[in-house]
């Protein structure tokens, strides 16, 4: 009996904690796991931001095109036949378009928004309109990298420059926007549409 009691006292009691090796292994596994989670989250986050920028660029370019299309369709509106409305050859080329329309049917073109120019100024899409007190320029879009107007005659043949403004029946409008999407990447979208001039 005494011998058994001595042997039990000589054995060191086992600790309930972790050894240093177990702690280090656990830390290594957790760092790999957290690294993987972070990389996955970062990838999804960048993808989401990129898609957000793409959607914004597409929506803004569509808005800009829609504004121009709505106005260009009215080019040449002259219900009384006395306003001489149509395209102005002085500012109608591949990078800008100027046109007039008698919007209030009074036989002249001296009222607001009856003489409009769309042009690219640097990276800004701008609309210039005579508001009665003189021309006023408004910026419609920024981050525009290209704006091109192409003109077609009544037989759908392309009109070369200098454009014969009285021959224009259709306008092809192409607008390209570019915006930064993070990490030195950019998103670019080009929107092109065909506008039939209803009043020419």
URFEN-V930351 format. One record per backbone hydrogen bond with DSSP energy under -1.0 kcal/mol. CO is the residue of the C=O (numbers start at 0). NH is the residue of the N-H. If there is no record, write none. Layout:
co=CO nh=NH
co=CO nh=NH
This chain:
co=0 nh=4
co=1 nh=5
co=2 nh=6
co=3 nh=7
co=4 nh=8
co=5 nh=9
co=6 nh=10
co=18 nh=22
co=19 nh=23
co=20 nh=24
co=21 nh=25
co=22 nh=26
co=23 nh=27
co=24 nh=28
co=25 nh=29
co=26 nh=30
co=27 nh=31
co=28 nh=32
co=29 nh=33
co=30 nh=34
co=31 nh=35
co=32 nh=36
co=33 nh=37
co=34 nh=38
co=35 nh=39
co=36 nh=40
co=37 nh=41
co=38 nh=42
co=39 nh=43
co=40 nh=44
co=41 nh=45
co=42 nh=46
co=43 nh=47
co=44 nh=48
co=45 nh=49
co=46 nh=50
co=47 nh=51
co=48 nh=52
co=49 nh=53
co=50 nh=54
co=51 nh=55
co=52 nh=56
co=53 nh=57
co=54 nh=58
co=55 nh=59
co=56 nh=60
co=57 nh=61
co=58 nh=62
co=59 nh=63
co=60 nh=64
co=61 nh=65
co=62 nh=66
co=63 nh=67
co=64 nh=68
co=65 nh=69
co=66 nh=70
co=67 nh=71
co=68 nh=72
co=70 nh=73
co=71 nh=74
co=73 nh=76
co=76 nh=101
co=77 nh=80
co=85 nh=99
co=87 nh=90
co=93 nh=148
co=95 nh=92
co=96 nh=117
co=97 nh=87
co=98 nh=115
co=99 nh=75
co=100 nh=102
co=110 nh=113
co=113 nh=100
co=114 nh=129
co=115 nh=98
co=116 nh=127
co=117 nh=96
co=118 nh=125
co=120 nh=123
co=122 nh=143
co=123 nh=120
co=124 nh=139
co=124 nh=140
co=125 nh=118
co=126 nh=137
co=127 nh=116
co=128 nh=135
co=133 nh=130
co=135 nh=128
co=137 nh=126
co=140 nh=124
co=142 nh=177
co=145 nh=175
co=147 nh=173
co=149 nh=171
co=150 nh=158
co=151 nh=168
co=151 nh=169
co=152 nh=155
co=156 nh=152
co=162 nh=164
co=163 nh=166
co=168 nh=196
co=169 nh=151
co=170 nh=194
co=171 nh=149
co=172 nh=192
co=173 nh=147
co=174 nh=190
co=175 nh=144
co=175 nh=145
co=176 nh=188
co=178 nh=186
co=181 nh=184
co=184 nh=180
co=186 nh=178
co=188 nh=176
co=190 nh=174
co=192 nh=172
co=194 nh=170
